[in-house]
């Protein structure tokens, strides 16, 4: 922020002067939404709810997820029109309560639900600017600091009305809105590119592992037919440890640990110790406990053997490089090592993600609240395996797509950080 009060640190050169403090109650007329019965949901007019606020940069009629069956009189009493602002009325976390999103559909009126507060436009503001302003840390802090509750946080109409924020002139609002919209458009394009690459990878993997697509050798000749085997024919399972996160630290130690939770949420298909942040097992309990056979090698699979979700059970990573460090498979994991000259490094992680293998893993998973798989049952699933040379070509092809996806992800993250920095400097 500049030395002058009420002026942003970053500003377009044609504008000067301080921004004006305004109460939200002078710009918006607040109203709580419709409370309907469960039978009314699922059909009727589009109905803005909390997820629409949280999952969108802005809302249009086509983006609204749900609908509610109400009469025209109710719609006329609870309309949402272009420029109106929707606020999340309550949340289990203070960070989300009062989250806001603007409605930017100039043609179609929607309605809104009981967990939402609508701010109807009664003052003079640029809707896109106002939407960006309400997503800044300063605005979020102003709202969340006044929220009430203990196990569940709430914000009401009076609280929202009392919030004061700083606004520039309408021309400056419009200039900021146009600029940030261009930033968002770039982010949207990158996200679409990532989605397209992910869809392409999914489709081509299906064709590769159903053998609709086959690779040829360097002489242009066909590789041998794929062989039907059991997973246990080409992988042997090794012991893992059961140390909890209480026995791990990121500062120092001799042996690093791969935890099943990180496989679910953190690591990519190919695990490279130089790129991943992995904790040590506390040295006083790990010293001398493990043999060299316990340490991960390139080509090993580390498989999460527990999950609450069928989509995640059996998710795995393949060790690409451990850079001479001692790394072991940890709590709720299975450690599978390929037999010599049976599996090409880089192929196993894609094999385990193939549709046929995933369906078999979901079939053998046991449990109600928490699903689990065993090494014995996993060893018995059927796999189709090409020769090692074709495996290598498949792995190289799919990893090249992954590299493009990862590069696009990095660009998205950098642009998001850049945007966050802009918001901090362009608003007061």
N, C-alpha and C positions, 0 to 999 in steps of 0.2 A: 504493500500500500504506500502511496506517496505521502510526503510530509503534509500536504494539504488534506483537510478532513473531507470525508465523503467523496473521494475521487479514486478510481481504480488505478493500479500500477501500470496497466497496459491499456492504451486507448487509441482510437483512430484520431489522426491529427486534426481533422476538421471540427472536433468537438472540444469544448472547454467548459469550465464551471462545475460547481458541485452537483452531485446527485441529490434528489429530493427524497426525504423520508416519507413513506406513505403507509397507512394501516391497511391491512388486507380487507378489513371491513368496509373501507371506502371504495374498494375496487370490485368486491365480490359480495353477493348476497347468498348466504349459506342455507343449506337445507339437507336434512337426512333423507336417505333413500327408502325404497319400497321394502316392506317386510311381507313376503308371500309364503304360501304353503308349499311343501315339497312337490305336490302334484302340479303346481303351476310352472315349475322349472322345466327347461328342455325344449320348449316350443314357444312361438309368439314373437314379440319384439325383442331386439337385441338389448342386453341388460348388462351394464358395466359393473363389474365386481372387482374385488381386490387384486386378483391376478392380472387383470387388464391394466391396472395402474402400475404394478410392479414389473411386468414383462414387456412394456412398450416404452419407446422414447416419446411417442405421442399416440393418441387413440383416434382411429377412424371407425366407421360403422363395420366395415369388413373385418377389422382386426378383433372385434369383440367376440369372446369365446362363447358366452352363455346367452340364454334367452328366457323370457318369462311371459306367461300368458295372462295379460291384464287388459282391461277394457280401455277404450279411447279416453275416457274421462281420467283414468289413472295416469295414462301417458301424458295427457295435457297438464296434469298437476306435478309430474316428475320428469320434465323434459331435460335433455342434455343437448345443447346447441353449440355451434362453432364458437370457440373462444372460452367456453366454460372450463373450469379447473375441477378435477376430481381428486379428493383426498381420502387416504386410508384412515378409517375412523378408529380402529383398534388393532393391536398386534401383540403377540407373545414377546416380542423384543422391542426395546425402546428405539433401536436403530431404524425400524421400519414404520413405526406409528407416524401418521401424518404425511407419508409419502404422497407425492402429487404427480399428476399427469394431465396434460391439456387435451381437449377434444377438438380435432381439426378437420372434421367433415363438414363442408359447407352445404351439403345437399340433403343429408338424411339425419333426422332427429333420433336419438336413442333415449333410453331411460337408465336408472341406476339403482343399486341395491342398498339394503339396510346397513351394511358395513362400510358404506361410502358416504362421504359428505360432498355434495356438489356446491361449488362456488359459481353462481351465475354471474356472468359479466355485466357489471353495472357502471364500471369506471372506464377510464381511457388507458389502454395498455396494448402493446403488441403481444398477442397470445404466445407466439413462439419464444419471444424474449422472456416472458413471465414464466413459461415452462422451464427454460434453462435456469433462470434465477432460483426457482424453487428446488432445483436439484443440486445447488451449490452447498458446500459444507456450512457456510454461514447461515443460509436459510434453514437447512436441516437442523442445525444446532438450536436456532431460535424456536423451532417448533417442538423438537423432542425435549428440550429443557423444561417446557411447560406441560408436558404430558403427565397424566396421573395414572396411578395403579401400582400394583406390586407384582402379582403373577401374570397379569395382562395389562398392557398400557393402553390408555385411551386419550383421545383429543376431541374436544367438542367445538361447536360453532362459536361460542364466546371466546374460547382460547384462540382459534384461528383468526377471528375478527380483530383480536388485540395485537397480533403479530405485526411489527413494523419492519419494512425492508426499504432499501434505497433504490430509486429508479432514476434513470436519465430521461432526457426528453424523448418523445416518440420517434423522431428521426434517428437518434442514436440507438434506441431500442431496436429499430428496424435494421440498422446497419449491423449490429451485433448478431441479431437473429439470422440474417442472411449469411454472414460469415460462418457461424456455428452450424447452420444447416448444411453448408458445403463440407464442413469437417465430418458431420454425421453421414453425409452421402458417401464420402470416401470410405468410412468405416463399414457402411452397409455393403458397398461393393466388395470389400475384402471378405466380409462374412459370407456373402453369396458365393464368392470364389472358393472359400474353404468348404462350404456345404456341397458345392458341385464336385470338388475333388473327392470328398468323402463318399458321395453317392457313386461316383465313377469307380472308386476303389472297391466299394461293396459289390457293385455289379460285376466288375472284372474278376474279383476273387471267386464269386459264385461260378463264373464260367470256367475259371482255371481249375477249381477243385471238383467240378462236375465233368472235367476233361472236354468241355466244349471248345476250349482254347488249349492248344498244345504248342510247346516250344520245339525248335529243331536244334540239332547240334551245329557246330561251327562250319561243317561241310554241307549244311542244308538238309541233312538226312533226319528221319524221324528217330526219336528216342524210343527205347523199349516200352512196352505196355506197363502201366502202373500195377503194383502188386498189392493184394489185400493182405493186411497183417493185423495183429493186435498191437495196441500201443506198447504193451509190455514186451513185445518182441524187439522193439527198437529203442526203448528207454528203460533204464533201471532206476529204482527209487532209493534215495539215500535218506539218512536220518536228519531231522531238523531240530531246532531248539524251541523252547516254549517261554522264553523270557518276555515279560511284559514291558511296556514302555517305561515303567518305573525303574527298570534295570538298564536303561539306555541313556546315552548322552551324546551331544554333538561336538564336544570339546576335545576329547582325547581318548585313546584306547588302542588296542591291538587288533581287534576283530570287529568288523562292521556287520550290521544286521539288517536284513530285508524283512519288513513287517507286512502282514497281509493287508492291513488297512492302506498302506502306501501303494500296493499293487492295484487296489480298487480305485484310488483317487489321484495318484501322483505320477506313477511311472508310465512311460510309453512302451511300445511293443518290445523294442530292443534296449536293454539296460547297459549303459556305459557309465562306469564309476566316476569318470572324469566330468560327467554332466549332471549326475544325480547327487543330491544332498542326503547322505545315509548316516544314521547315528551309529556310534560305537556301543558295544556291550560294555558295561562297567568292568574295568580291568580286574578288579579283585575277585569277580566271580567267573570270568572267562579264561583267565590265565591257565594254560595247560589243559583245558577242558576238551579241545577239539583236535581231531587228527587232520592231516592234509586232505584226506578223502572227503571231509565235511565241507571244505571250502569250494565255493562256486568257481566254475571254469567256463570259458566261452562255449556257447552251445547248450549249456544247462538251461532247463526250464524251471522257474519258480512259480508255483501255482497256488492261488488262494483257495484253501479247502473249506472256507466258511463264508457265508453271506446271508443276508436277509432277503435277497433278491435273486430270482432265477436268472436274470440277465447278467448278474455279476459272478455267480458261483462258477468256480473253475477258471476265472480270469487269470491270465498268466503273462509273464515277461520272459524273454530269453536273454541270457547273459551274453552281451557282445564283447565287453572288455572289463576286466577288473584291475588292470594296470598293476599287476603284482601285489595288490592289496588282498588281505584276508577278509572275505565276505561270506557270510553264511545265511541260509534260509531260516527265517524266524517263526514266530508264533502263527499258528493256523496256516501254514504253508506246506506244500509238498515239493520235494526237490528231485527232479527227474534228469538223469544224465543219458545222453544218446550213446548207443553202442558204436564202437569204432567203425567208421566208413559206412554207416547206415543213414545218417542224417547230416545234411550240409548245414553249416553254421548260418543262421539267419532264416532258415526255412521253418523250423519248429514252431515259432510263435505264430506264423501265418496258418500253418496246419491246424493249430489249436483254436484259431479263430474261424475256421471254415464252418459253414452252416451245418454240415453233417456231424462234425465233432461236437459243436455246441449243442445240438439237439440231443446227442447221446449223453453229454455231461448233465444236461438238465434232467434227463430221464433217470440217471443213477443217483441224483441228489436226494438226500433223505433229511427229514426234519419238518417241523411245523413253523415255529417262530424263527428259528435259525436253521438254514440248510447246510449240509456238509457232504463232502465226498471223501472216499478213502483211496489210498494208493492201490489197493487190491481191485476195487471196482473200476478205477480209472484204467488200470493196466489191461482190463478185459475189453475195453471198447475197440471197435473196428476202425481201421484207418486205411486209406488208399495212398500208397507212396510211390512216387516216380523214382527213377534212378538219381543218384547224387548229382550228376551233371545237370539234369533238368531241374532238380531242386534249387541248385545255385542260380540258374537263370530266372526261376520264379521269384526267389528271394531278392535278387538284384532289381527285378522289375517292380515288385511291390514296395521295396524300400525306397526306390526313387520317387514313387508317388507319396510315400510317407514324408520324404524330405520336403516335397513341395507343400504338403499340408502343414508341416512344422514351420516352414519358412513363412507361410501365410499367417499362421497363428502368432508367430513372433511379431510380424508387422501389425497385426491387430492389437496386440498388447502394447506395442510402442506407441501406436496412434491413440490408444485409450489413455495412456499416461500423458501424452502430449496434450490431449484434450483436457484432462484433469488439471494440468498446469495452467492452461489457458483460462479455464473457469475460475481458478483461484486468483488470477491476475486481472481478469476483465470485469469482475464484479466486486462490489463492496457491500 
